[in-house]
Amino acid sequence: MNCTIIGLGEAGAIYASALLRAGHRVTGYDPVVTTAPAGVDLAPSAAAACADADVVLVLTGAGAARPVAAECLPAMRAGACYADLTSSSPGTMEELGQGAGDVLFADVAILGPVIAQREATPLMASGSGADAFAGLVRGIGAPIEVVPGLPGAAMAHKLLRSVFMKGLASVVVEAVTAGRAAGLEDFVRAQITGMLAGNGEAVIDRFLTGTQKHAARRSFEMRSTSGYLAELDVPAEMTEASAAAMERMARAEEPESVAS
């Protein structure tokens, strides 16, 4: 197939190389990057790169999603597939899909670090072009799930996942940094390991019920924790956010005052 990569940064170069190894022809364009993996034909513009493409993979920053689509989609033939792999919002993906005309549009969510997992990074896709895109990337060894719905459905899954995944990562960084500052890093690591190795469903249920029920008491504990981290000279954004969230939950649990 004729494949085009828009955005030849680290992720773009990884997918370009994988597609080449699978026997596809690859054309690339990036306004900043002037080199590409051996075998990639560099085009003079995004529109030129897309003119003969069967599938276009957009691997730019989310901020470029709209201008890239505005340049590429009119240059593509009907029935070709345009796959947006940026981390744009579900609303943006739906908007771009509505403007795709006769071009098949795939909203693609990347569910892991491409730099570490390369083309084996799990993907999720939705939209009219999801099946066509899935057929292509399965050939390079990418695990992909096609979810029903309009463009934006896949990105909605990713962003909801990010509430936990990115939040968890930030909490772990804060906790281990504090543990190191206090000379108790091994203890903190052991606590985190024990929690992550537990019964996931049971932990979720315990968090959902226990946090709301004990929010007032736990908010005081988190404010004390924030103060201790300040003494250790450790940033405490996640701890302070937890305290604020628990204070909000505690207020929601307070009975409404009765007018006299």
QUIGINOR-V313795 format. One record per residue. RES is the residue in one letter. PHI is phi in degrees with one decimal (none if undefined). Layout:
res = (RES:RES)
phi = (PHI:PHI)
//
This chain:
res = (M:N:C:T:I:I:G:L:G:E:A:G:A:I:Y:A:S:A:L:L:R:A:G:H:R:V:T:G:Y:D:P:V:V:T:T:A:P:A:G:V:D:L:A:P:S:A:A:A:A:C:A:D:A:D:V:V:L:V:L:T:G:A:G:A:A:R:P:V:A:A:E:C:L:P:A:M:R:A:G:A:C:Y:A:D:L:T:S:S:S:P:G:T:M:E:E:L:G:Q:G:A:G:D:V:L:F:A:D:V:A:I:L:G:P:V:I:A:Q:R:E:A:T:P:L:M:A:S:G:S:G:A:D:A:F:A:G:L:V:R:G:I:G:A:P:I:E:V:V:P:G:L:P:G:A:A:M:A:H:K:L:L:R:S:V:F:M:K:G:L:A:S:V:V:V:E:A:V:T:A:G:R:A:A:G:L:E:D:F:V:R:A:Q:I:T:G:M:L:A:G:N:G:E:A:V:I:D:R:F:L:T:G:T:Q:K:H:A:A:R:R:S:F:E:M:R:S:T:S:G:Y:L:A:E:L:D:V:P:A:E:M:T:E:A:S:A:A:A:M:E:R:M:A:R:A:E:E:P:E:S:V:A:S)
phi = (none:-89.5:-114.0:-122.3:-113.4:-102.2:104.2:-106.2:-72.5:-60.3:-66.4:-60.4:-65.2:-64.1:-68.5:-61.4:-63.7:-65.1:-66.4:-62.9:-63.4:-82.5:96.5:-87.6:-86.0:-125.4:-113.4:-131.4:-149.4:-153.1:-69.1:-109.0:-77.1:-107.5:-120.4:-149.8:-55.7:-55.4:103.2:-85.9:-84.9:-85.4:-98.0:-78.0:-155.3:-64.2:-61.8:-64.2:-66.4:-95.3:-57.4:-109.1:-77.7:-84.5:-138.1:-114.2:-110.1:-99.7:-125.6:-94.5:-71.1:-61.3:-63.6:-95.5:-58.7:-67.1:-63.0:-65.6:-63.0:-63.1:-85.7:-84.2:-58.3:-65.3:-86.8:-92.0:-80.5:-60.7:90.4:-73.7:-112.2:-111.5:-112.6:-94.9:-103.3:-75.1:-93.9:-74.1:-68.9:-55.0:-63.6:-64.7:-61.4:-64.0:-61.2:-65.9:-63.2:-66.5:-93.2:-79.1:62.8:-86.1:-86.1:-72.3:-115.7:-120.6:-89.3:-118.7:-100.6:-93.2:-107.6:174.3:-80.8:-62.2:-60.7:-87.7:-97.8:53.6:-70.8:-86.2:-63.2:-61.9:-128.5:-138.7:-136.8:-142.4:101.1:-63.9:-96.6:-61.4:-67.1:-63.4:-65.2:-60.7:-61.7:-68.5:-76.2:-62.9:-70.3:-107.0:90.8:-87.3:-73.5:-141.7:-113.7:-94.9:-108.7:-69.4:120.6:-73.5:-52.6:111.0:-65.1:-66.7:-66.9:-60.6:-59.2:-64.4:-68.4:-65.6:-63.0:-67.6:-52.9:-82.0:-63.5:-73.2:-64.7:-60.9:-59.1:-66.8:-64.2:-62.3:-59.3:-64.4:-66.3:-68.5:-62.1:-66.2:-60.3:-64.3:-64.2:-89.3:75.6:-127.4:-61.2:-60.6:-62.6:-64.3:-60.1:-65.0:-63.7:-65.5:-60.1:-62.8:-69.9:-68.6:-88.1:-81.4:-75.8:-57.2:-63.1:-65.5:-63.7:-59.2:-61.7:-65.3:-64.4:-65.5:-87.6:-70.9:-63.8:-63.9:-64.5:-109.3:-60.4:-61.9:-63.4:-70.3:-64.2:-63.5:-60.9:-70.8:-66.4:-65.2:-61.9:-60.1:-64.0:-66.7:-63.9:-63.9:-63.5:-82.4:61.5:-114.1:-56.2:-130.2:-58.7:-70.1:-64.4:-65.7:-64.4:-63.8:-61.8:-64.3:-65.0:-68.8:-63.1:-62.3:-62.0:-64.1:-62.8:-67.3:-84.6:-69.1:-67.7:-67.5:-69.3:-100.7:-66.8:-80.4)
//
